[in-house]
Amino acid sequence: MSGAPFELSVTCHIAAPREIVWKVWTDLKDQWFCPKPWRAEVIEEDLRPGGRSAVRMFGPDGEDSGPMEGVFLDVVPGERVVSTDAYASGWVPQEPFLTSIWSFAGEGEGTRFTATARHWSEEALKRHEEMGFHPGWDEMAAQFKELCETSAATA
């Protein structure tokens, strides 16, 4: 699932089994989804194809991202989640920005985590880069890795 045009991604090896990584991804998104000191609030995660995905981010100075809403396109528990913001719940079209692909693969005694953003156009990709894809998604991945490894150590 790589090599698509207009793609940005981050990846890391997590010293935790895929089951724990999946559980952290599904159950603790509010703790890792955006770089601190920002915080995320999960509004809804109906983790099935066609299900609603809605998250809101809040900044330290009162910033509010508003709901970031989309739908899940593909869900393979413990392996992959694909979502897009091209639609709101109920397949209502909205201005698209990206399709997100979250993948989890066994690697050694841990898990290879990859988060990918595929954009509809070169302009959208460049806008995401200018918004701070790196270091934003890098920090998100680092927070996710730390939370997964902490969870594995206490399991």
C-alpha positions in Angstrom: 0.0 0.0 0.0 2.7 2.5 -0.8 3.9 4.5 -3.7 0.5 6.2 -4.4 0.8 9.8 -5.7 0.4 12.6 -3.2 1.2 10.4 -0.1 2.9 11.3 3.2 3.6 8.7 5.9 5.3 8.0 9.2 6.4 4.6 10.5 8.0 3.2 13.6 8.7 -0.1 15.2 6.9 -0.6 18.5 8.2 -3.0 21.1 4.7 -4.4 21.8 2.6 -7.2 20.4 0.1 -6.2 17.7 -2.8 -7.0 20.0 -1.7 -4.3 22.5 -0.9 -1.8 19.7 -4.4 -2.4 18.2 -6.1 -1.9 21.6 -4.2 1.4 22.2 -5.2 2.6 18.7 -8.9 1.7 19.2 -9.3 2.5 22.9 -6.9 5.3 23.8 -6.9 7.7 20.8 -7.6 10.7 23.1 -4.1 10.1 24.7 -2.0 10.0 21.5 -3.8 11.3 18.5 -2.4 14.9 18.4 0.9 16.4 19.6 0.9 17.6 23.1 0.0 20.1 24.5 -3.0 19.7 22.2 -5.5 17.1 23.2 -8.0 15.0 21.2 -11.6 14.2 22.0 -13.1 11.2 20.2 -16.7 12.1 19.3 -17.5 8.8 17.6 -15.5 5.8 16.2 -17.9 3.3 14.6 -15.1 1.0 13.5 -16.7 -0.7 10.5 -16.9 0.1 6.8 -19.3 3.0 6.4 -19.1 3.8 10.1 -18.5 7.4 11.3 -15.2 8.7 12.5 -15.3 12.0 14.3 -12.5 13.6 16.4 -12.0 17.1 17.7 -8.7 18.6 18.7 -8.2 21.3 21.3 -5.1 23.6 21.7 -3.6 24.9 24.9 -4.8 28.4 24.1 -8.4 27.5 23.5 -8.0 26.5 19.9 -10.7 24.2 18.6 -10.3 22.3 15.3 -14.0 21.6 15.1 -15.0 18.1 14.3 -12.9 16.3 11.8 -15.4 13.9 10.3 -15.2 11.1 7.9 -16.1 7.5 7.3 -14.3 4.2 7.6 -13.8 2.4 4.3 -11.9 -0.7 5.4 -11.4 -2.2 8.8 -9.3 -5.4 9.3 -8.9 -5.6 13.1 -5.3 -5.7 14.2 -4.0 -5.1 10.7 -5.4 -2.0 8.9 -7.9 0.8 9.1 -8.7 3.0 6.1 -10.8 6.2 6.5 -11.6 9.2 4.4 -12.9 12.7 5.0 -14.5 12.7 1.5 -17.8 11.7 3.1 -19.6 12.5 6.3 -21.7 9.8 8.0 -24.5 8.5 5.8 -22.2 8.9 2.7 -22.8 12.7 2.5 -20.2 14.1 0.2 -18.0 16.8 1.7 -14.8 18.6 0.5 -12.1 15.9 0.5 -8.7 16.4 1.9 -7.2 13.0 2.6 -7.6 9.3 3.0 -5.9 7.9 6.1 -4.4 4.4 6.2 -3.3 3.0 9.6 -1.4 -0.3 9.3 -0.1 -2.7 12.0 2.2 -5.5 10.9 4.1 -8.0 13.1 7.8 -7.4 13.0 10.2 -9.4 15.1 8.7 -9.5 18.6 6.9 -6.2 18.0 4.8 -4.3 15.6 5.5 -2.1 12.6 3.1 0.9 12.7 2.6 3.0 9.7 0.3 6.0 9.4 -0.3 7.2 5.8 -2.1 10.3 4.5 -3.1 10.1 0.8 -4.2 13.3 -0.7 -6.5 14.1 -3.7 -4.1 16.5 -5.3 -0.6 17.9 -5.1 -2.0 21.1 -3.8 -3.7 19.2 -0.8 -0.4 17.4 -0.1 1.6 20.6 -0.1 -1.0 22.3 2.1 -0.7 19.3 4.6 3.1 19.7 4.6 2.8 23.4 5.2 0.3 22.7 8.1 3.1 20.7 9.7 2.5 17.0 8.7 6.1 16.6 9.8 6.7 17.1 12.8 3.0 16.8 13.8 2.5 13.2 12.6 6.0 12.3 13.8 5.1 13.4 17.3 1.8 11.6 17.1 3.6 8.4 16.2 6.2 8.9 19.0 3.4 9.4 21.5 1.6 6.3 20.2 4.7 4.2 20.4 5.4 5.3 24.0 1.8 4.6 25.1 1.9 1.1 23.4 5.2 0.2 25.0 4.1 1.4 28.4 0.9 -0.6 28.0 2.8 -3.7 27.0 5.1 -3.3 30.0 2.2 -3.2 32.4 0.1 -5.9 30.7 
